[in-house]
Amino acid sequence: MGKNLKKKLKLKRLKNKKKRAKAASSAPRQPSPPSPWLELPRDVTVDILHRLGAHDILESAQKVCTTWRNVCKDPSMWRVIDMKNLGEYHDFMSEYLDTMCRHAVDRSEGQLTDIYIDYFATDELLQYISEREKVKSGSKAFYQMNS
């Protein structure tokens, strides 16, 4: 094959490739179907999320979608805060768990009734929880700690 013919074929392939790319980009896209968890009734979503601990909600579940984030921000989700069985994080993440616990307490907006914390509880953290709940609700929460 001659050089000119090779060049013409190459140019033709490039033009066809550009046409296909342009057609693909201008073709109307079908919207993807909604994720199945978005169609769940709110009370079912709440029930599912209540089965997770505070750590899982704050670090994962609330990042799934806007619907779950809104549910996770609802103070009623934080009446019971479960941060037990996080011992594997204790040695190197006590400060992180303390901050996460305070965040969960703040989200309860005075509706906290029970809190379960292991290993990382300090006098300062318990004082924070106690003061925060007295200011918001005038009631006392139940604390369970294991050390």
C-alpha positions as CSV (number, residue, x, y, z in Angstrom):
1,M,0.0,0.0,0.0
2,G,1.2,3.5,-0.8
3,K,1.9,6.1,1.8
4,N,-1.0,8.3,0.6
5,L,-3.5,5.4,0.9
6,K,-2.3,4.7,4.4
7,K,-2.8,8.3,5.4
8,K,-6.3,8.4,3.9
9,L,-7.3,5.3,5.7
10,K,-5.9,6.6,8.9
11,L,-7.7,9.9,8.5
12,K,-11.0,8.2,7.7
13,R,-10.7,6.0,10.8
14,L,-10.0,9.1,13.0
15,K,-13.1,10.9,11.4
16,N,-15.3,7.9,12.0
17,K,-14.0,7.6,15.6
18,K,-14.8,11.3,16.2
19,K,-18.3,10.9,14.7
20,R,-19.0,7.9,17.0
21,A,-17.7,9.7,20.0
22,K,-19.9,12.8,19.2
23,A,-23.0,10.7,18.5
24,A,-22.5,8.8,21.8
25,S,-22.1,12.1,23.8
26,S,-25.1,13.8,22.2
27,A,-27.4,10.7,22.5
28,P,-29.9,11.2,25.3
29,R,-28.9,9.2,28.3
30,Q,-31.3,7.0,30.1
31,P,-31.5,7.9,33.7
32,S,-30.3,5.1,35.9
33,P,-33.0,3.5,38.0
34,P,-33.2,4.7,41.6
35,S,-31.4,2.6,44.2
36,P,-33.7,0.2,45.9
37,W,-33.0,1.7,49.4
38,L,-34.3,5.1,48.3
39,E,-37.8,3.5,47.8
40,L,-37.9,2.1,51.3
41,P,-40.4,3.8,53.7
42,R,-38.7,6.1,56.1
43,D,-39.6,4.0,59.1
44,V,-38.0,0.9,57.5
45,T,-34.8,3.0,56.8
46,V,-34.8,4.2,60.4
47,D,-35.1,0.6,61.6
48,I,-32.2,-0.6,59.5
49,L,-30.0,2.3,60.6
50,H,-30.9,1.8,64.3
51,R,-29.2,-1.6,64.0
52,L,-25.9,0.0,63.4
53,G,-23.7,1.6,66.0
54,A,-22.9,5.3,66.1
55,H,-19.5,4.7,64.5
56,D,-21.0,2.9,61.5
57,I,-23.6,5.6,61.1
58,L,-21.2,8.5,61.3
59,E,-18.5,6.9,59.2
60,S,-20.5,5.1,56.6
61,A,-24.3,5.0,56.5
62,Q,-24.8,8.8,56.4
63,K,-22.6,8.9,53.3
64,V,-24.7,6.5,51.3
65,C,-27.2,9.0,49.9
66,T,-29.0,12.2,50.8
67,T,-32.0,10.3,52.1
68,W,-29.9,8.3,54.6
69,R,-28.0,11.4,55.6
70,N,-31.2,13.2,56.4
71,V,-32.4,10.3,58.5
72,C,-29.0,10.1,60.3
73,K,-29.3,13.8,61.1
74,D,-32.6,13.4,62.9
75,P,-32.2,13.7,66.6
76,S,-34.5,10.8,67.3
77,M,-31.8,8.5,65.7
78,W,-29.5,9.5,68.6
79,R,-31.7,8.7,71.6
80,V,-29.5,5.6,72.0
81,I,-25.8,5.9,71.2
82,D,-24.0,2.6,70.9
83,M,-20.2,2.9,70.8
84,K,-19.3,-0.3,72.5
85,N,-17.1,-3.0,71.0
86,L,-14.7,-0.5,69.4
87,G,-11.8,-1.8,71.5
88,E,-9.7,-2.4,68.3
89,Y,-9.6,1.4,67.9
90,H,-8.8,2.2,71.5
91,D,-5.0,2.1,71.4
92,F,-4.5,4.6,68.6
93,M,-7.8,6.4,68.2
94,S,-9.1,7.4,71.7
95,E,-9.2,11.1,70.8
96,Y,-11.0,10.3,67.5
97,L,-13.6,8.2,69.3
98,D,-14.1,10.9,72.0
99,T,-14.7,13.4,69.2
100,M,-17.1,11.1,67.5
101,C,-19.0,10.4,70.7
102,R,-19.4,14.1,71.4
103,H,-20.7,14.6,67.8
104,A,-23.3,11.9,68.4
105,V,-24.3,13.4,71.7
106,D,-24.7,16.8,70.0
107,R,-26.9,15.2,67.3
108,S,-29.2,13.9,69.9
109,E,-30.2,17.5,70.8
110,G,-31.2,16.6,74.3
111,Q,-33.1,13.4,73.4
112,L,-30.4,11.0,74.6
113,T,-31.7,8.2,76.9
114,D,-28.9,5.6,76.7
115,I,-25.3,5.7,75.8
116,Y,-22.9,2.7,75.7
117,I,-19.2,3.4,75.5
118,D,-16.3,1.2,76.1
119,Y,-12.6,1.8,76.7
120,F,-12.2,5.4,75.6
121,A,-14.6,7.0,78.2
122,T,-12.9,9.7,80.3
123,D,-14.1,11.8,83.1
124,E,-14.1,14.8,80.7
125,L,-16.2,13.0,78.2
126,L,-18.8,11.9,80.8
127,Q,-18.9,15.4,82.1
128,Y,-19.5,16.7,78.6
129,I,-22.3,14.2,78.1
130,S,-23.9,15.0,81.4
131,E,-23.7,18.8,80.9
132,R,-25.0,18.7,77.4
133,E,-28.0,16.6,78.3
134,K,-28.9,18.7,81.4
135,V,-28.8,21.9,79.3
136,K,-30.9,20.5,76.5
137,S,-33.5,18.3,78.2
138,G,-33.2,18.5,82.0
139,S,-33.0,14.7,82.2
140,K,-30.2,12.3,82.8
141,A,-29.0,9.6,80.4
142,F,-28.0,6.1,81.4
143,Y,-24.3,5.4,80.9
144,Q,-22.8,2.0,80.6
145,M,-19.0,1.6,80.5
146,N,-16.7,-1.3,80.3
147,S,-13.0,-0.9,80.9
